Amino acid sequence: MTAAPETREVHVRLRFPGGMVLDYRAGRAIAERLAAHLRPHSIEVTIGPSATTPEGAAVDRLPPLPCAELWTD
């Protein structure tokens, strides 16, 4: 019997050069793949805990990461 894949969503914060900040929710594996791809382009990616954002908002209230399917296996 195999374990079910981790489905808990995490907070993903994208901080672009110039100061624009975007907050989304995504599965951890997708967030990590996104971060690995964007960091070399000077985009700071922070993957936060699944419970709340640093401001205290529930992650499930954040918008989903657009086109998240691009970052799956």
N, C-alpha and C positions, 0 to 999 in steps of 0.2 A: 504494500500500500504506500502510495507517495503522498507527501504533504501538499496541501493546496498552496498555490502561489500567493505571495504577500499582496494583498489588494489595498492596504491602508494608504490613503493619500497623504502627501506631505505638502507643506508650504514651500513654494518655489518663488524666490525673489530675484528678479533680473534688474541689475543696476548698470545702465549704459553710460559710456563716456558722455559727459555733459550734464549728468545728474538725473535723467529720467529713470524712474523706478516703476516696475510692473510686478504685481503679485498675482500668482496663480496657484492652483492645486493640481497635483499629478501623482501618479504612483512613484514610489521611490526609484525603481529601476529606470523609468523614463526620465525622471529628474536628473539622475546621475549621468545618463547618456547625453542629455541636453547640456549639462554643465561641462562635460568633457569636450564637447564640440564648441561651445561658445567662449570658454575662458581664453583660448588663444587669440580671440578677436577683441580682447580688452573689455569683455562684458563680464561683470562680476555676478556670479550665480551663487546664491545662498539657499541651501536646502534645510528647512526648519523642521521642528517636530510636528507630528501629525495632529496634535490636540488644538493648538491655537497659534496665531501669528504673534510676533513680538508685541503688537498693539493689543492683543487679547481677543481678536476676532476669531471665530471658529473657522477652521480650514474649509469645512464644507460650505461655508458662505462665500469663499473666494471663487472667481470664475475658473473653469477648467482651462488648462493649458491648450491654446489653439493648436490644432493639427498634431496632437500628442501621438497619434498613430505613426507619425514619421520617425519616432524615436523608439519604436518597439523592435524586437528581434525580427 
